[in-house]
């Protein structure tokens, strides 16, 4: 079971890191880009961040 936990943790960490990298990249482009991209992918006005 240790192996399963390790794999899950590794995947989770990879997803979090890639998400943060993506968000940072988008924010660097422009704030408008962040809002429109967030709205497109989450179906809201792009001002709410979880």
Backbone as numpy.savetxt, mean C-alpha at the origin, in Angstrom:
# Nx Ny Nz CAx CAy CAz Cx Cy Cz
4.98 -26.20 12.10 4.15 -24.98 12.10 5.02 -23.71 12.10
6.21 -23.83 12.63 7.09 -22.66 12.63 7.36 -22.19 11.21
7.53 -23.15 10.31 7.82 -22.79 8.92 6.65 -22.03 8.31
5.43 -22.48 8.58 4.24 -21.81 8.04 4.17 -20.38 8.55
4.37 -20.20 9.83 4.34 -18.87 10.43 5.41 -17.97 9.81
6.59 -18.54 9.62 7.69 -17.77 9.03 7.36 -17.32 7.62
6.78 -18.22 6.83 6.41 -17.89 5.45 5.35 -16.80 5.43
4.34 -16.93 6.28 3.26 -15.93 6.34 3.84 -14.57 6.74
4.69 -14.56 7.74 5.31 -13.31 8.18 6.16 -12.69 7.08
6.89 -13.51 6.36 7.73 -13.02 5.27 6.89 -12.39 4.17
5.80 -13.06 3.80 4.91 -12.55 2.76 4.28 -11.24 3.21
3.81 -11.21 4.45 3.18 -10.00 4.99 4.16 -8.84 4.97
5.39 -9.09 5.40 6.41 -8.05 5.41 6.69 -7.54 4.01
6.78 -8.46 3.06 7.05 -8.08 1.67 5.92 -7.21 1.12
4.68 -7.59 1.42 3.52 -6.83 0.95 3.52 -5.43 1.55
3.77 -5.35 2.84 3.79 -4.05 3.53 4.88 -3.15 2.95
6.06 -3.71 2.76 7.17 -2.91 2.22 6.88 -2.42 0.81
6.33 -3.30 -0.03 6.04 -2.90 -1.40 4.92 -1.85 -1.44
3.95 -2.00 -0.53 2.86 -1.02 -0.45 3.39 0.34 -0.04
4.23 0.36 0.99 4.81 1.62 1.45 5.66 2.27 0.37
6.42 1.46 -0.34 7.25 1.98 -1.43 6.39 2.58 -2.53
5.29 1.89 -2.86 4.38 2.38 -3.89 3.74 3.69 -3.47
3.26 3.75 -2.23 2.62 4.96 -1.72 3.60 6.13 -1.72
4.82 5.88 -1.28 5.83 6.94 -1.24 6.12 7.45 -2.65
6.18 6.53 -3.61 6.45 6.90 -5.00 5.31 7.75 -5.56
4.09 7.33 -5.30 2.93 8.07 -5.80 2.85 9.45 -5.15
3.11 9.52 -3.86 3.08 10.81 -3.17 4.14 11.75 -3.71
5.27 11.20 -4.12 6.34 12.03 -4.67 5.93 12.64 -6.00
5.07 11.94 -6.75 4.61 12.45 -8.04 3.80 13.73 -7.84
2.74 13.65 -7.03 1.95 14.83 -6.70 0.79 14.43 -5.80
0.30 15.37 -5.02 -0.80 15.06 -4.10 -2.07 14.72 -4.88
-2.27 15.37 -6.03 -3.44 15.06 -6.85 -3.38 13.61 -7.33
-2.19 13.18 -7.70 -2.00 11.81 -8.16 -2.35 10.82 -7.06
-1.98 11.14 -5.82 -2.31 10.27 -4.70 -3.82 10.15 -4.55
-4.50 11.28 -4.56 -5.94 11.27 -4.36 -6.68 10.51 -5.45
-6.34 10.75 -6.70 -7.04 10.09 -7.79 -6.72 8.60 -7.82
-5.48 8.23 -7.55 -5.11 6.82 -7.54 -5.83 6.10 -6.41
-5.87 6.71 -5.25 -6.52 6.08 -4.09 -8.01 5.93 -4.35
-8.62 6.94 -4.95 -10.05 6.88 -5.24 -10.35 5.78 -6.24
-9.49 5.65 -7.25 -9.70 4.62 -8.27 -9.64 3.22 -7.68
-8.71 3.00 -6.76 -8.51 1.65 -6.24 -9.37 1.33 -5.04
-9.88 2.36 -4.35 -10.65 2.11 -3.14 -12.09 2.60 -3.21
-12.47 3.21 -4.30 -13.86 3.61 -4.49 -14.33 4.71 -3.58
-13.43 5.61 -3.17 -13.88 6.76 -2.39 -13.22 8.02 -2.93
-13.31 9.12 -2.18 -12.79 10.38 -2.71 -11.28 10.53 -2.57
-10.62 9.53 -1.98 -9.18 9.56 -1.92 -8.60 10.33 -0.75
-9.48 10.84 0.13 -8.96 11.60 1.25 -8.88 10.76 2.52
-9.49 9.59 2.51 -9.46 8.72 3.70 -8.38 7.67 3.56
-7.49 7.63 4.55 -6.41 6.63 4.55 -6.55 5.73 5.76
-6.51 4.45 5.53 -6.62 3.49 6.64 -5.27 3.32 7.32
